[in-house]
Amino acid sequence: MPTRSGRILGVALTAASVAAAAPAHAADDLPPGFVRLAEIDPGIREDMRYAGAHNFVGRPVAGYEKPVCILTRAAAVALSQVQKRLAADGLSLKVYDCYRPARAVADFGRWARSPDQTTKAEFYPEVDKSRLFGHGYISGRSGHSRGSTVDLTVVPAASPGLRGAAGPHGPCTAPHAERAPDDSLDMGTAFDCFDPRAATRHPAITGTPAENRAHLARAMQAAGFVGYAKEWWHFTLSPEPFPGTYFDFPVR
């Protein structure tokens, strides 16, 4: 979750300012330049983890009112290009997170500073929670809030769909069959695994999981996305339509 400087549109990182910055647009409207992914490519699977309880916070995250993927139009169109490439191999994308309101990033920060350890066994089994900021897993700002960053994986196109459900589950670093149920191809770790092995090219990840990561990365790069080295699932469109703006409208 890398950081980047820039202006915040309709958001401040204090609770009072966030409350004062409620969106002016109607419930069905999005800011200019944003779309719901399903409007561009309904074939891409959506398993929006922060709208439910199966995530490292253990509950729905602030700002996620519905489990829908919102992106800038440019990012959604580029993602649809990836989907078409993968379809030729009998595969499909599945998104875990897309646009992320700045209030959700602030919620992550509050959780990271709290004593709550209820999700440790699954999401950060070998990393001290106090080090999540220092290791770059949690940050004060997220590229997701600019609308062109997406967290995703690859699933068989024939999969009937399998969404994450709250645990308890095995560690995110465990063998594929022992982790939380998910129809993702084996990527070596689960999504949102706060562990060095989540790094895209970690030397401990070999064989089929390494090949699956590389296949995803190649498909995303061909459509103009750039990966984040510490998280195999994290990609940002380059160039971004809003490179210096952090949005805070809710996901609905």
Secondary structure as GFF3:
##gff-version 3
##sequence-region A 1 252
A	DSSP	beta_strand	7	9	.	.	.	ID=ss1
A	DSSP	alpha_helix	15	20	.	.	.	ID=ss2
A	DSSP	beta_strand	34	36	.	.	.	ID=ss3
A	DSSP	alpha_helix	37	40	.	.	.	ID=ss4
A	DSSP	beta_strand	45	46	.	.	.	ID=ss5
A	DSSP	three_ten_helix	49	51	.	.	.	ID=ss6
A	DSSP	beta_strand	70	72	.	.	.	ID=ss7
A	DSSP	alpha_helix	73	87	.	.	.	ID=ss8
A	DSSP	beta_strand	91	97	.	.	.	ID=ss9
A	DSSP	alpha_helix	102	113	.	.	.	ID=ss10
A	DSSP	alpha_helix	120	123	.	.	.	ID=ss11
A	DSSP	three_ten_helix	129	131	.	.	.	ID=ss12
A	DSSP	three_ten_helix	143	146	.	.	.	ID=ss13
A	DSSP	beta_strand	149	156	.	.	.	ID=ss14
A	DSSP	three_ten_helix	176	178	.	.	.	ID=ss15
A	DSSP	three_ten_helix	196	198	.	.	.	ID=ss16
A	DSSP	alpha_helix	207	222	.	.	.	ID=ss17
A	DSSP	beta_strand	225	228	.	.	.	ID=ss18
A	DSSP	beta_strand	231	237	.	.	.	ID=ss19
A	DSSP	beta_strand	245	247	.	.	.	ID=ss20
###
